[in-house]
Amino acid sequence: MLTSSAAGVYVICPTPFEADGRVDVASTDRMVEAYLKAGATGLTILGIMGEAPKLAADEALAFARQVIATVAGRVPVIVGVSAAGFAAMSGLSAKVMDAGAAGVMIAPPSTLKTDDQIVSYYADAVEAIGADVPFVIQDYPLTTNVVMTPKVIMRIIEQSPSCVMLKHEDWPGLDKITALRRASDAGQVRRVSILCGNGGMFLPFEMERGADGAMTGYAYPEMLVGVVDLINRGKRKEAHDLFDRHLPLVRYETQPGVGLAVRKYVLKRRGIIASDTLRKPGPKLSPETIAEIEWLMERIERS
């Protein structure tokens, strides 16, 4: 089971598709093994970058079961269960936990406008999935349009003992990490794991502010693993040097709208997945964009 001591790099997995749009079973197994070889301490599936809304319910469950079975208990697997209604959330949560998931991740719907609405939503979500299911708050206001202040996050943590992690994706958000860590250090709130997303764009500084690691899907996950390890060993310069080598591609991957297409293209070029297909609707990369990605990859791999 996922706990508040979780740390390291939980790689966000895309959902590999064949050229005709079917879920690619062989690439899924290869992707899982590649991420584990890169040093992932956990995997997260069916998130926003996993194209979860484009999957039918039976496909999502089958994909989750395959990833969990391939991992075979080597690392924890977190499953995104965000849904328009609590019935779908409850059903998927029960099935993936029965299959061996370590916990679930829940993003707030964009309809939430006030602090009290946000806190109440998570209370209802816990009732839906069960108070014994560990869950992750996904704080990604750039996509959800839901702004959660540190005080709101602390209220959710305190009302729900099953909340064990914050996936921090606010931008700018470094001061939010500092505020949460100061509050837990002062005994004002229970300490939970903080793993950071946003493609790893600010990872070295997030670690220095008190994050426990990354939960994102950059196409060179070994960089994320290396930065987290170097920061934890007090090797600040080396961590930033490694990060800076990859930063141009990290930035390129973080472009709204096209980022997942870029990431899948790099994963295909690295032999991790067979096709860079996105389910429709989704962008197609222009020849000029592909040429730029190739140049960025060449710079990384010759360094």
C-alpha positions in Angstrom: 0.0 0.0 0.0 1.1 3.5 -0.7 2.2 5.5 2.4 3.2 9.0 3.2 6.9 8.0 3.2 6.8 7.4 -0.6 9.8 9.0 -2.3 11.9 8.8 -5.5 10.6 8.9 -9.0 7.1 7.7 -9.9 7.1 7.8 -13.7 3.8 8.9 -15.3 3.2 6.3 -18.0 1.6 7.2 -21.3 -0.8 4.7 -22.7 0.8 3.2 -25.8 -1.4 2.8 -28.9 -0.9 0.9 -32.1 -1.1 2.9 -35.3 -4.8 2.1 -35.6 -5.5 3.4 -32.1 -5.8 0.1 -30.2 -3.9 -0.2 -26.9 -0.5 -1.7 -27.6 0.0 -4.6 -25.2 3.6 -5.4 -26.3 4.7 -1.8 -26.0 3.1 -1.5 -22.6 5.2 -4.4 -21.2 8.3 -2.9 -22.8 7.6 0.5 -21.4 7.1 -0.8 -17.9 10.4 -2.7 -18.0 12.3 0.3 -19.4 11.0 2.6 -16.6 12.0 0.1 -14.0 15.4 -0.3 -15.6 15.8 3.5 -15.5 15.4 3.4 -11.7 11.7 4.2 -11.2 10.6 3.7 -7.6 6.9 3.7 -8.7 4.6 4.0 -11.7 1.5 6.1 -12.2 -1.0 5.3 -14.9 -4.2 6.7 -16.3 -3.3 10.2 -15.5 -3.9 13.3 -17.6 -0.8 12.4 -19.8 -2.1 8.8 -20.0 -5.1 9.9 -22.2 -7.4 8.3 -19.7 -10.5 10.2 -20.9 -10.0 8.7 -24.3 -10.1 5.1 -23.0 -13.3 3.1 -22.6 -13.9 1.8 -19.1 -13.0 -1.7 -20.0 -9.8 -0.6 -21.8 -8.7 1.5 -18.8 -9.2 -1.4 -16.4 -7.4 -3.9 -18.8 -4.5 -1.5 -19.1 -4.2 -1.0 -15.4 -4.3 -4.8 -14.8 -1.6 -5.4 -17.4 0.7 -2.8 -15.9 0.2 -4.1 -12.3 0.7 -7.7 -13.5 3.9 -6.7 -15.4 5.3 -4.8 -12.4 4.6 -7.9 -10.3 5.0 -6.1 -7.0 8.5 -4.7 -7.7 7.3 -1.1 -7.2 4.0 0.5 -6.3 1.5 1.4 -9.0 -0.8 4.4 -8.6 -3.9 4.6 -10.8 -5.6 7.8 -11.8 -9.3 7.4 -11.0 -10.5 11.0 -11.6 -14.0 10.9 -13.1 -17.0 13.1 -13.8 -19.0 11.2 -11.2 -18.3 9.2 -8.0 -19.9 6.0 -9.3 -17.2 5.6 -12.0 -14.5 6.6 -9.5 -15.7 4.1 -7.0 -15.9 1.3 -9.5 -12.5 1.7 -11.0 -10.9 2.2 -7.6 -12.3 -1.0 -6.3 -11.2 -3.0 -9.3 -7.6 -1.7 -9.5 -7.1 -2.0 -5.8 -8.3 -5.6 -6.1 -5.8 -6.1 -8.9 -2.9 -4.9 -6.7 -2.6 -1.1 -7.1 -0.9 0.7 -4.2 -3.3 3.6 -4.3 -5.2 6.0 -6.5 -4.9 9.6 -7.7 -7.8 12.1 -7.7 -7.8 15.5 -9.5 -10.6 17.9 -8.6 -13.2 18.8 -11.3 -13.1 22.3 -12.8 -16.5 23.1 -11.4 -15.1 23.6 -7.9 -14.7 27.3 -7.1 -14.4 27.8 -3.4 -12.2 26.4 -0.7 -15.1 24.7 1.0 -16.2 23.1 -2.2 -12.8 21.6 -2.8 -12.5 20.2 0.8 -16.0 18.8 0.6 -15.3 17.2 -2.8 -12.4 15.2 -1.4 -14.4 14.1 1.6 -17.0 12.8 -0.8 -14.3 11.1 -2.9 -13.0 9.3 0.1 -16.5 8.1 0.9 -16.8 6.8 -2.7 -13.5 4.9 -2.9 -13.4 3.8 0.8 -11.4 5.2 3.7 -9.0 2.3 3.5 -7.7 3.3 0.0 -4.6 5.5 0.0 -5.0 8.4 -2.3 -3.0 11.2 -3.9 -4.3 14.8 -4.3 -3.4 16.0 -7.8 -2.9 19.7 -7.7 -2.6 20.8 -11.3 -4.4 24.2 -11.6 -3.0 24.9 -15.1 -5.2 22.0 -16.4 -8.0 21.7 -13.8 -8.4 25.5 -13.2 -8.9 24.6 -9.5 -6.6 26.6 -7.2 -5.7 24.9 -3.9 -3.9 27.0 -1.4 -1.6 25.3 1.2 -4.4 25.8 3.8 -6.9 24.0 1.6 -4.5 21.1 1.1 -3.8 20.9 4.8 -7.5 20.8 5.5 -7.9 17.8 3.1 -4.9 16.1 4.7 -6.3 16.5 8.2 -9.9 15.4 7.3 -8.7 12.3 5.4 -6.1 10.0 7.0 -6.1 8.0 3.8 -4.5 11.0 2.0 -0.8 10.1 1.8 0.6 12.2 -1.1 0.3 15.5 -2.9 1.2 15.5 -6.6 2.4 19.0 -6.8 2.0 20.6 -10.2 1.3 24.3 -9.4 3.3 26.8 -11.4 4.7 28.9 -9.8 4.5 26.6 -6.9 7.9 26.5 -5.1 6.6 28.6 -2.2 3.7 26.2 -1.8 6.1 23.4 -1.1 7.9 25.5 1.4 4.7 26.5 3.2 3.5 22.8 3.4 6.9 21.6 4.7 7.1 24.4 7.3 3.6 23.5 8.5 4.4 19.8 8.9 7.8 20.5 10.5 6.0 22.8 13.0 3.4 20.0 13.7 0.6 22.0 12.2 -0.3 19.3 9.8 0.4 15.7 9.2 3.4 15.1 6.9 2.6 13.6 3.5 4.8 12.7 0.6 5.2 15.5 -2.0 6.1 14.3 -5.6 6.2 16.9 -8.3 5.0 17.0 -11.9 5.1 19.6 -14.7 7.5 17.5 -16.7 10.2 18.0 -14.1 10.6 21.6 -15.2 11.6 22.8 -11.7 12.7 19.5 -10.2 16.1 20.4 -8.6 14.5 23.4 -6.8 11.4 21.4 -5.8 13.7 18.9 -4.2 15.6 21.6 -2.4 12.3 23.0 -1.1 11.4 19.7 0.5 9.8 17.6 -2.1 10.3 13.8 -1.9 10.8 13.3 -5.6 9.1 13.5 -9.0 5.9 12.1 -10.4 6.1 13.0 -14.1 6.8 11.4 -17.5 9.8 13.0 -19.1 11.0 10.7 -21.9 14.5 10.3 -20.2 13.3 9.1 -16.8 16.9 8.2 -15.9 17.6 12.0 -15.7 14.8 12.4 -13.1 16.2 9.5 -11.1 19.7 10.9 -11.3 18.7 14.4 -10.2 16.7 13.1 -7.2 19.6 10.9 -6.1 22.2 13.6 -6.5 20.1 16.1 -4.5 19.5 13.5 -1.8 23.3 13.0 -1.6 24.0 16.7 -1.3 25.5 17.0 -4.7 23.8 20.2 -5.7 26.1 21.2 -8.6 26.1 17.8 -10.2 22.3 17.6 -9.9 21.8 21.0 -11.6 24.4 20.1 -14.3 22.5 16.9 -15.1 19.2 18.7 -15.2 20.5 21.6 -17.3 21.7 19.1 -19.9 18.1 18.0 -20.4 16.3 21.3 -19.8 15.9 22.3 -23.4 14.0 19.0 -24.2 12.1 19.2 -20.8 11.0 22.7 -21.8 10.0 21.5 -25.3 8.0 18.6 -23.9 6.2 21.0 -21.5 4.4 22.9 -24.3 0.7 22.9 -23.7 -1.2 20.8 -26.3 1.7 19.2 -28.0 3.7 18.0 -25.1 2.4 14.4 -25.0 3.0 14.1 -28.8 6.6 15.2 -28.2 7.1 12.7 -25.4 5.6 9.8 -27.3 7.8 10.6 -30.3 10.9 10.5 -28.1 9.8 7.3 -26.4 9.3 5.7 -29.9 12.7 6.9 -31.1 14.3 5.4 -27.9 12.6 2.0 -28.7 10.5 2.1 -25.6 7.1 2.1 -27.5 6.5 1.1 -31.1 4.3 4.0 -32.2 3.8 7.6 -31.1 0.1 7.5 -31.9 -2.2 9.6 -29.9 -5.9 8.9 -29.8 -8.0 11.4 -31.6 -8.5 14.3 -31.0 -4.8 15.0 -30.7 -2.0 16.9 -32.5 0.3 15.6 -35.2 3.9 16.8 -35.2 5.0 18.8 -38.2 8.3 17.9 -40.0 9.8 21.1 -38.5 8.9 20.0 -35.0 10.3 16.5 -35.5 13.6 18.0 -36.8 13.8 20.1 -33.7 13.2 17.1 -31.4 15.8 15.1 -33.2 18.3 17.9 -32.7 17.5 18.1 -29.0 17.9 14.4 -28.6 21.2 14.4 -30.4 22.5 17.1 -28.1 21.5 15.1 -25.0 22.9 11.8 -26.2 26.3 13.2 -27.3 26.9 15.1 -24.1 
